[in-house]
Amino acid sequence: MPVAPRASAVYNVTIGPRDRRPWVRGWNRLEGRPRNADFARSLRAEVRDPVWFLTRQWQYGEFEGDDAGSPIDARLAYRSIALDGYATGDVASPYDARTPLEVVVEHEAVPFDLVLHMQASRVLERMLRERDLQARLPDYVGLFPLDYANGVVGNDTPDARALFEAGAGFLFDTAQLTAAVRDGSHASRIAVFPELSNAEAQQLGEVVAALVAWLDATYAMPAQGSSAWRPEKLDYAFACTADGGSARFSASGHRGGDLDWHAFDFSTTRAAPPPDTVLSLLPGAIRFAGMPSPRYWELENSKTDFGALDVDPNDVARLLLSEFALLFSNDWCLVPLELRVGTFTRIGGLLVTDVFGDTTLVRAADLGAQRDWQRWSMFRLDGDTASDMGLLLAPALTASLSSAAFEEVHFLRDEMANMVWAVEHRLASKTSEPLDPELGVDAPHATTPAIATYRLGQYVPANWRPFVPVHIPGSSRSIRLQRARMPAQAQVSRGAILDVPAPYFIAEEEIPRAGRKVTRLFQRARWNDGTTWLWIGRTAPLGRGEGSSGLAFDSIEEGRAAAT
């Protein structure tokens, strides 16, 4: 907009000779002054040469008109089956969709440590006080006494001993009490309480039943059956079934963390039934942040800078995403289909009608030949066929909170000793706090001076447990790792990770050169119905490299001769 410059004063500052204070003598300023107060014409951004714009559109191919008609109707035929079974090994059980799959797979028995005993004692005390039965708490302490050595799970520490002695007046054995409630012997055992009436006995039965219900609601306890954890593979292996067991979704190699469709392999024992649901939907255009505007000269926002994408030449996924966002975003439509969590859905067909009345049958993008390099699919399971392929919406968690590991074992390769070591880096104490295990004591040195000392073998720390290579039966080449024991080393492990019945073998390929780190930790998550789950699970990520125990045999240590 044309403006006329306007002259104003500029600051002229002088300082007096005596007091040195600045004096403002005057000022000048330059500012724009519009000739017209109406901005309507300026905001129109009028085009002076429309022919130039038309030629630019012709150069870019905007007049070719190769786009088809817009879709106005989509008929979708599909069939959705729910997961109804869960199996580990040869043990199968029904699957309840109200429980996240990670909880079913990973959860293990919560140890009855000192913290759990104290929680249960306080809950029972509160419940008894609400019914004016707080005087019966000492009776429960006497009937179910808590043995610190055998009744409290974990490794002993001075802090745990002091905490136990401080709460000895109200602590009882929670494991014995819950076992008595579950097997029905609680009523007969409390008959020894002094001056116990029938009404009071009934109230006590209701209180302890509520205590067991609180324990089951707070911690995810495993049911009877085999565990999904495989000690010989250091991972979880399980399977989910659907459609009466005809469809099976097997998962092996799960080492904790993210659990979704990519962890499953599909197999079926019969042909897929035809779709039983048909929906008529209105396709909608896809919209996302930074999407190019469909109009040629329309201004776009700058929320997404596609020019600043840090993409390597071999990063195919980002290259495809950026190409789709820049070139083909206006050619894609969205057909919404709501599915329940924990279902497997097969699409029978998709029939699209456009504004010209033409109908198009949209087929799956990966129906090419098996050797066709263009045959690719995002959510397709390994093992499905063209007639059985579908989308598995696994009942998995989107996010969870994890505590610090209270038990941690590092599996390290020691090339010098030609074996694998399982290093108990952390152990659980009786208060659920991680405990650094004590190291072994070196062998005593010779007291008499000698020029050289011969050692049959070096000592290693007590928390380093060896796994030696042994041949697999029937093979002269393949080996596996078997748990062994150093001289004077405890036979029973102090942690649950290595607490496996002998003989304990680990597949040799499961311990790579980087090693493997197995941890036990608490996890907490909220399910889609609002319920909160707390369970103990394991993770087995890769380690940080090899290790050296310092083990050596037939070594000689040089010394100095005694002075004469």
Buried (B, 14 or more C-beta within 10 A) or exposed (E): EEEEEEEEEEEEEEEEEEEEEEEEEEEEEEEEEEEEEEEEEEEEEEEEEEEEEEEEEEEEEEEEEEEEEEBEBBBBBBBBBBBBBBBBEEEBEEBEBEBBBBBBBBBBEBBBBBBBBBBBBEBBBEBBEEEEBBEBBEBBBEBBEBEBEEBBBBBBBEEBBEBBEEBEEBBBBBBBBBBBBEEEEBBEEBEEBEEBEEEBBEBBBEBBEBBBEBBEEBBBBBEEBEBBBBBEBBBBBBBBBBBEEBBBBBBBEBBBEEBBBEBBBBBBEEEBEEBEEEEEBEBEBBEEEBBBEEEEEEEEEEEBEEEEEEEEEEEEEEBEBBEEBEEEBEEEBEBEBEEEBBBBBBBBBBBBBBEEEEEBEBEEEBEEEEEEEEEEEEEBBEBBEEEBBBBBBBBBBEEBEBEEBBBBBBBBBBEEBEBBBBBBBBBBBBBBBBBEBEEBEEEEEEEEEBEEEEBEEBBBBBBBBBBEEBEEEEEEEEBBBBBBEBEEBEEEBBBBBBEBEEEBBBBBEBBEEBBBBBBBBBBEBBBBEEEEBBBBBBBBBEBEEBBEBEBEEEEEEEEEEEEE
